[in-house]
Every structure is written in structure tokens, then in C-alpha cells.
Amino acid sequence: MRKIVQIVIALFVVIQLNAQELNCTITVNSDKIPGSNKQIFNTLQTSLSEFVNQNRWTNFNYKPQELINCNLTLTILEQSGSDFKGHIQIQSSRPVYNSTYLTPVFNFKDDNFSFQYTEYEPLQFNENSFESNLVSVISFYVYTILGMDADTFSLNGGTSYFTKAQDILVLAQQSGYVGWNQNDGAKTRFTLIDNMLSPTYDMFREAMYNYHLNGLDMMSRDTKEAKQAIFKVVENLKTIYDARPNAFLLRVFMDSKADEIVDVFSGGPRFDTSKLKDDLLRISPLNASKWEAIK
């Protein structure tokens, strides 16, 4: 009996050690790289999975049901020795209150992704120094995922995590890798975290909060009120668009939410969607065909 108890305790400890903050699926896609020996990519995938899921990123204790579901997909397009280039897709979701539905929170593709990696090298995050671009990029997005998730539960709840991501960015700016600096383009890690922490986009973060907590989370209680809250969010996003038509965060939002918005307003109860569709078309004309599906 004592042995059984010890085994149960040991298993519990292992579960607790493995269950930190994220339930993250890591995929390394090397289909574009010629050759039959892909062992290094398998090793990289395993190492990254352990790095993300077993590291402790916050001071909070997350219960198993509270873990943030996310996916990181690394697509390797070029390899030269230990140098790799490609892109990384980041996706995260969270459960909607009183339902089994997972709502997408963050969906972002980073095309400025290059790194050096030697098989079996340890991946270690040091918040006070730049260790490698691989570690910095992954850690940056871990904190961004944590920040985005926290913003959906409390107003500006993700600020401390976004600040951590910005700290990583500052340390990486002298590394020579693209994506960390202001002149590296409009759709970069720099732009993303700069905008998230800028008072200019406070309304965006308020929209993230209201969309999820006062919108989706209210669906099971009062669908019409929930739709009204989401409609108000779109109106506020339109206000951002009117002031800054090329606002990067509007595209970030629509990349995550376009399909979901269509689903929300395509079912009952009936809702006058004419202004909603006009606002959505102005904010995101690339999704015009989707908006037409809203009845």
C-alpha cells in the first residue's frame, strides 16, 4: 500500500513539474529541406517542447484546466550548416465560459525568423542576457501569449507579460537578427510589442477584454447582450481604424477573429448587422467575402 501511495505521489509531482503555464504543441516542419536525415529537426522539436512546457514563466500556479493552449509551428525553408531560416506561426486559444468552445486569441505569422542551432545544445532562457535568437524568439512569444491571454480576463491584465517580452526585444536588438528593430519592417516583433504597450492602442486592449469577457463569456447567459457587446467592440475598432487606417493590431485581431465573428452573427437571435458589416468591411476589406456571409 505504501509503495502505491509513493507511486501516486511521484506521478503527481511529475504532473506538477510538467504542468507550468502552457499546454503548447511544437511542430518543426522541415519538408522544404532536402535530404533523408531529419534527426536534428526531431531533436529540435523535442527540445523546444520541453523548453516551453516545462519552464516556469510566471510566479502563478496554474491548475491543469487553466493551462493556456497554444501551437508554435516552425517552418524551416533554408539550412546552411547550423544556420536556419524560415518562419514561425504562433496560435493560442482560451476556453469560453460555460462551454466546450475554445476561442482563438492570438494568431500571428513571423516571417523574420532565423537562428543557429546545434543538435542537443541546451536551450536556456536568461532574462538578463541574449543567449540565442532561437531562445529569444520563442521566449518572446511565450510572454506575448501569456499577455494576450491575461488581457482577455482582466483589463490590461497582460501588461507585465508584454513588458517581459519587450525586455527580451531590447536585449536582442544588438544581435544582428532581423525582427527586433524599428527599421526591420511593419509586421515585426518590434511593431507588435511596441503597439501592445503604447497608450495609443489602449482601446485595442480594452476591446480584447470586452470581446472575450463581456462578449463570448456572456453567450451562455444572454446571447443578445453578448452580441451587442461584440458589436460595440467592432465599433471601437472602427474608431481605431478612423484614426490609424493602417494600424497593425487591427490586422492581428482580424487574423484571429474574422471567422469567429461571422459565426457569432450568423446564428440567432436576430441582430441588425448592417452597420456591423459596414464597419468590418472598412476595418478589414481583405475579409470582404467573409463579411458577406453575415446575415
ABEGO torsion letter per residue (X at the ends): XAAAAAAAAAAAAAAAAABBABBBBBBBBAAABBEABAAAAAAAAAAAAAAAAABBABABBBBAAABBBBBBBBBBABBBEABBBEBBBBBBBBBBBGBABBBBABBBBBABBBBBBBBGBBBBBBAABBABAAAAAAAAAAAAAAAAAAAAABBGAAAAAAAAAAAAAAAAAAAGBBGABAAAEABBAAAAAAAAABAAAAAAAAAAAAAAAABAAAAAABAAAAAAAAAAAAAAAAAAAAABAABAAAAAAAAAAAAAAAAAAABOBBBBAAAAAAAAAAABAAAAAAAAABX
